[in-house]
Amino acid sequence: MSEATSKKIRVVVAKPGLDGHDRGAKIIARALRDAGMEVIYTGLHQTPEQIVETALQEDADAIGLSILSGAHMTLVPKVMKLLKEQDAGDIVVTVGGTIPADDIEPLKAEGVAAVFTPGAPTQDIIEFINGAVAA
């Protein structure tokens, strides 16, 4: 088995900001883990700085941000800026939660690879992360 195929994808799943609801994040974390990924779940109320620091310390391939609070247009750009400042712009960032359709393209313009809204099949998220990390 080559090194590329033996390395598990490492994903940080994080809840930035003051949002106190983490059921969706836990469902996604379990689905990614069940799909063979190594998942680091940071828990509730994480700052962008804490999320980026965790991703760097854990040598993450991807970050999944779960946001229901409406603060995504403030918190996500901050995470993206911090990643770039740390030369970690190659970490694949996805966002999930209650994201208005009008905000999806601006988030992608910030460097977010994909936005998953409520009801997105977990298999779609797994396949996207597998493909994006492989690329």
Backbone as CSV, one residue per row, in Angstrom:
resi,resn,N_x,N_y,N_z,CA_x,CA_y,CA_z,C_x,C_y,C_z
1,MET,0.840,-1.165,0.000,0.000,0.000,0.000,0.893,1.239,0.000
2,SER,0.622,2.188,-0.886,1.445,3.390,-0.957,1.140,4.313,0.213
3,GLU,2.066,5.245,0.452,1.869,6.187,1.558,0.617,7.027,1.336
4,ALA,0.344,7.395,0.079,-0.811,8.239,-0.226,-2.130,7.534,0.103
5,THR,-2.188,6.227,-0.126,-3.445,5.528,0.132,-3.557,5.050,1.570
6,SER,-2.446,5.004,2.293,-2.514,4.515,3.669,-2.794,5.636,4.670
7,LYS,-2.612,6.895,4.265,-2.805,8.024,5.169,-4.298,8.357,5.284
8,LYS,-4.787,8.344,6.507,-6.179,8.723,6.733,-6.340,10.216,6.564
9,ILE,-7.456,10.613,5.994,-7.774,12.037,5.906,-8.109,12.521,7.306
10,ARG,-7.500,13.650,7.690,-7.726,14.236,9.019,-8.606,15.475,8.863
11,VAL,-9.733,15.475,9.572,-10.707,16.559,9.466,-10.981,17.148,10.844
12,VAL,-10.846,18.459,10.957,-11.258,19.169,12.162,-12.702,19.618,11.941
13,VAL,-13.592,19.203,12.827,-14.988,19.647,12.791,-15.150,20.633,13.942
14,ALA,-15.592,21.844,13.607,-15.611,22.914,14.605,-16.908,23.705,14.583
15,LYS,-17.266,24.212,15.749,-18.434,25.076,15.938,-17.946,26.460,16.344
16,PRO,-17.741,27.352,15.377,-17.255,28.684,15.737,-18.356,29.565,16.311
17,GLY,-17.952,30.494,17.151,-18.892,31.484,17.659,-19.712,31.006,18.830
18,LEU,-20.830,31.664,19.036,-21.644,31.445,20.229,-22.778,30.452,20.037
19,ASP,-22.857,29.859,18.871,-23.900,28.870,18.586,-23.777,27.689,19.549
20,GLY,-24.862,27.344,20.213,-24.823,26.270,21.198,-25.418,24.959,20.737
21,HIS,-25.746,24.845,19.455,-26.398,23.638,18.946,-25.403,22.848,18.115
22,ASP,-25.061,21.633,18.563,-24.019,20.881,17.849,-24.460,19.507,17.337
23,ARG,-25.751,19.266,17.293,-26.212,17.950,16.835,-25.736,17.650,15.411
24,GLY,-25.893,18.625,14.509,-25.472,18.417,13.117,-23.987,18.160,13.009
25,ALA,-23.202,18.915,13.771,-21.746,18.731,13.737,-21.373,17.330,14.204
26,LYS,-22.059,16.848,15.239,-21.768,15.502,15.741,-22.179,14.425,14.739
27,ILE,-23.284,14.646,14.031,-23.717,13.689,12.997,-22.677,13.625,11.887
28,ILE,-22.206,14.790,11.458,-21.193,14.828,10.392,-19.888,14.197,10.877
29,ALA,-19.480,14.517,12.105,-18.239,13.945,12.642,-18.309,12.422,12.652
30,ARG,-19.433,11.878,13.088,-19.584,10.418,13.119,-19.579,9.834,11.709
31,ALA,-20.253,10.485,10.775,-20.298,9.980,9.393,-18.898,9.968,8.775
32,LEU,-18.133,11.032,9.008,-16.773,11.085,8.473,-15.905,10.009,9.111
33,ARG,-16.050,9.827,10.416,-15.296,8.788,11.128,-15.667,7.404,10.589
34,ASP,-16.973,7.178,10.409,-17.438,5.888,9.884,-16.926,5.638,8.464
35,ALA,-16.640,6.718,7.744,-16.119,6.602,6.378,-14.602,6.412,6.368
36,GLY,-13.991,6.310,7.546,-12.561,6.030,7.624,-11.674,7.239,7.830
37,MET,-12.267,8.395,8.035,-11.462,9.592,8.275,-11.156,9.714,9.758
38,GLU,-10.078,10.421,10.051,-9.741,10.728,11.428,-10.357,12.093,11.728
39,VAL,-11.237,12.155,12.722,-11.978,13.376,13.015,-11.564,13.939,14.365
40,ILE,-11.290,15.238,14.371,-10.995,15.954,15.605,-12.158,16.929,15.797
41,TYR,-13.015,16.662,16.771,-14.156,17.536,17.031,-13.773,18.488,18.151
42,THR,-13.824,19.788,17.877,-13.328,20.772,18.833,-14.349,21.182,19.884
43,GLY,-15.617,20.847,19.678,-16.636,21.255,20.633,-17.199,22.626,20.323
44,LEU,-18.026,23.112,21.228,-18.744,24.369,21.041,-17.880,25.588,21.338
45,HIS,-18.331,26.732,20.828,-17.818,28.060,21.179,-16.332,28.248,20.885
46,GLN,-15.917,27.828,19.704,-14.517,27.977,19.317,-14.304,29.302,18.587
47,THR,-13.183,29.944,18.863,-12.833,31.154,18.117,-12.160,30.731,16.809
48,PRO,-12.155,31.616,15.809,-11.408,31.286,14.585,-9.951,30.942,14.884
49,GLU,-9.346,31.657,15.830,-7.955,31.381,16.189,-7.785,29.967,16.747
50,GLN,-8.703,29.542,17.617,-8.625,28.188,18.184,-8.789,27.132,17.094
51,ILE,-9.697,27.375,16.166,-9.952,26.407,15.092,-8.713,26.254,14.211
52,VAL,-8.127,27.365,13.812,-6.938,27.309,12.955,-5.773,26.673,13.707
53,GLU,-5.594,27.020,14.971,-4.519,26.422,15.771,-4.697,24.901,15.868
54,THR,-5.908,24.452,16.095,-6.169,23.012,16.156,-5.849,22.352,14.823
55,ALA,-6.283,22.963,13.734,-6.023,22.393,12.406,-4.522,22.269,12.145
56,LEU,-3.769,23.280,12.551,-2.320,23.240,12.355,-1.670,22.185,13.246
57,GLN,-2.059,22.148,14.521,-1.479,21.176,15.455,-1.797,19.747,15.043
58,GLU,-2.985,19.545,14.505,-3.426,18.193,14.141,-3.052,17.814,12.710
59,ASP,-2.361,18.705,12.005,-1.986,18.461,10.609,-3.212,18.062,9.790
60,ALA,-4.264,18.866,9.927,-5.545,18.558,9.275,-5.467,18.752,7.767
61,ASP,-6.195,17.890,7.061,-6.359,18.025,5.617,-7.564,18.898,5.295
62,ALA,-8.527,18.923,6.229,-9.773,19.647,5.992,-10.326,20.182,7.309
63,ILE,-11.131,21.230,7.183,-11.867,21.794,8.308,-13.327,21.854,7.895
64,GLY,-14.196,21.364,8.762,-15.631,21.488,8.553,-16.184,22.417,9.613
65,LEU,-16.676,23.576,9.195,-17.254,24.539,10.122,-18.768,24.389,10.123
66,SER,-19.351,24.247,11.283,-20.801,24.118,11.416,-21.322,25.378,12.092
67,ILE,-22.164,26.127,11.361,-22.628,27.417,11.876,-24.140,27.535,11.694
68,LEU,-24.817,27.774,12.794,-26.260,27.992,12.756,-26.636,29.383,13.250
69,SER,-25.678,30.113,13.765,-25.952,31.366,14.473,-26.174,32.570,13.570
70,GLY,-25.854,32.460,12.302,-25.955,33.605,11.410,-24.680,34.423,11.331
71,ALA,-23.650,34.027,12.040,-22.397,34.790,12.061,-21.384,34.297,11.017
72,HIS,-21.835,33.512,10.066,-20.919,32.901,9.095,-20.163,33.925,8.247
73,MET,-20.760,35.066,7.949,-20.086,36.052,7.101,-19.011,36.829,7.870
74,THR,-18.976,36.663,9.172,-17.913,37.253,9.993,-16.866,36.205,10.356
75,LEU,-17.328,35.042,10.827,-16.423,34.017,11.340,-15.647,33.292,10.241
76,VAL,-16.306,32.932,9.153,-15.636,32.163,8.099,-14.517,32.971,7.435
77,PRO,-14.753,34.230,7.046,-13.639,34.992,6.469,-12.448,35.116,7.427
78,LYS,-12.717,35.196,8.723,-11.633,35.274,9.710,-10.828,33.972,9.704
79,VAL,-11.496,32.826,9.668,-10.798,31.535,9.593,-9.956,31.473,8.318
80,MET,-10.537,31.878,7.197,-9.810,31.812,5.925,-8.577,32.719,5.953
81,LYS,-8.710,33.911,6.517,-7.592,34.858,6.624,-6.474,34.276,7.491
82,LEU,-6.853,33.696,8.628,-5.848,33.112,9.523,-5.120,31.940,8.860
83,LEU,-5.847,31.118,8.116,-5.208,29.999,7.407,-4.178,30.524,6.408
84,LYS,-4.554,31.551,5.652,-3.620,32.126,4.665,-2.393,32.697,5.366
85,GLU,-2.611,33.396,6.484,-1.487,33.976,7.228,-0.525,32.901,7.742
86,GLN,-1.033,31.710,7.996,-0.207,30.606,8.502,0.311,29.701,7.376
87,ASP,0.169,30.150,6.128,0.565,29.342,4.968,-0.146,27.994,4.962
88,ALA,-1.398,27.984,5.378,-2.176,26.751,5.432,-3.407,26.852,4.533
89,GLY,-3.286,27.637,3.478,-4.393,27.809,2.549,-4.753,26.550,1.787
90,ASP,-3.907,25.506,1.901,-4.195,24.242,1.219,-5.161,23.360,2.012
91,ILE,-5.492,23.752,3.236,-6.470,22.992,4.014,-7.847,23.241,3.407
92,VAL,-8.543,22.176,3.075,-9.872,22.271,2.465,-10.862,22.700,3.544
93,VAL,-11.596,23.784,3.288,-12.570,24.283,4.257,-13.975,24.131,3.687
94,THR,-14.827,23.465,4.466,-16.233,23.366,4.114,-17.049,24.008,5.232
95,VAL,-18.235,24.477,4.869,-19.133,25.103,5.827,-20.479,24.412,5.725
96,GLY,-21.072,24.146,6.882,-22.407,23.567,6.911,-23.272,24.307,7.904
97,GLY,-24.564,24.224,7.690,-25.499,24.862,8.608,-26.511,25.697,7.871
98,THR,-27.128,26.585,8.598,-28.169,27.426,8.018,-27.530,28.629,7.342
99,ILE,-27.136,28.412,6.103,-26.469,29.441,5.318,-27.437,29.888,4.214
100,PRO,-27.831,31.162,4.205,-28.720,31.636,3.141,-28.074,31.462,1.763
101,ALA,-28.891,31.159,0.778,-28.383,30.930,-0.583,-27.557,32.112,-1.087
102,ASP,-27.949,33.324,-0.739,-27.224,34.513,-1.198,-25.823,34.615,-0.618
103,ASP,-25.539,33.886,0.445,-24.223,33.956,1.087,-23.261,32.873,0.600
104,ILE,-23.743,31.904,-0.151,-22.894,30.780,-0.565,-21.764,31.247,-1.481
105,GLU,-22.070,32.007,-2.512,-21.019,32.462,-3.434,-20.008,33.382,-2.757
106,PRO,-20.454,34.345,-1.913,-19.448,35.143,-1.196,-18.527,34.295,-0.309
107,LEU,-19.057,33.235,0.300,-18.207,32.351,1.111,-17.197,31.621,0.227
108,LYS,-17.655,31.168,-0.933,-16.730,30.498,-1.862,-15.666,31.475,-2.366
109,ALA,-16.041,32.737,-2.541,-15.067,33.753,-2.965,-13.993,33.963,-1.897
110,GLU,-14.325,33.678,-0.636,-13.353,33.764,0.457,-12.402,32.567,0.468
111,GLY,-12.728,31.533,-0.307,-11.876,30.347,-0.365,-12.516,29.083,0.170
112,VAL,-13.772,29.157,0.616,-14.478,27.968,1.086,-14.701,27.026,-0.096
113,ALA,-14.378,25.759,0.089,-14.471,24.787,-1.009,-15.915,24.384,-1.297
114,ALA,-16.746,24.270,-0.247,-18.140,23.864,-0.443,-18.966,24.298,0.756
115,VAL,-20.248,24.534,0.483,-21.202,24.880,1.528,-22.323,23.844,1.476
116,PHE,-22.590,23.226,2.624,-23.635,22.213,2.732,-24.738,22.742,3.635
117,THR,-25.938,22.833,3.092,-27.070,23.359,3.852,-27.850,22.208,4.486
118,PRO,-28.781,22.521,5.388,-29.537,21.456,6.055,-30.165,20.488,5.042
119,GLY,-30.063,19.214,5.359,-30.610,18.176,4.490,-29.605,17.609,3.507
120,ALA,-28.404,18.172,3.452,-27.380,17.632,2.547,-27.052,16.210,2.983
121,PRO,-27.076,15.257,2.049,-26.746,13.872,2.419,-25.305,13.755,2.925
122,THR,-25.116,13.032,4.016,-23.764,12.876,4.559,-22.843,12.232,3.529
123,GLN,-23.374,11.357,2.676,-22.543,10.718,1.655,-21.970,11.751,0.688
124,ASP,-22.745,12.791,0.371,-22.247,13.855,-0.507,-21.072,14.585,0.148
125,ILE,-21.168,14.810,1.456,-20.114,15.506,2.185,-18.849,14.643,2.221
126,ILE,-19.023,13.359,2.502,-17.894,12.417,2.524,-17.198,12.386,1.168
127,GLU,-17.987,12.244,0.105,-17.413,12.173,-1.240,-16.711,13.469,-1.616
128,PHE,-17.300,14.609,-1.226,-16.660,15.881,-1.541,-15.309,15.992,-0.841
129,ILE,-15.268,15.688,0.444,-14.003,15.812,1.184,-12.964,14.845,0.625
130,ASN,-13.363,13.612,0.346,-12.419,12.655,-0.257,-11.833,13.210,-1.551
131,GLY,-12.692,13.730,-2.408,-12.233,14.250,-3.698,-11.390,15.507,-3.566
132,ALA,-11.812,16.419,-2.704,-11.099,17.692,-2.550,-9.722,17.481,-1.921
133,VAL,-9.626,16.593,-0.966,-8.329,16.335,-0.329,-7.411,15.606,-1.307
134,ALA,-7.947,14.680,-2.081,-7.142,13.942,-3.057,-6.588,14.884,-4.129
135,ALA,-7.381,15.894,-4.479,-6.951,16.854,-5.514,-5.884,17.736,-4.927
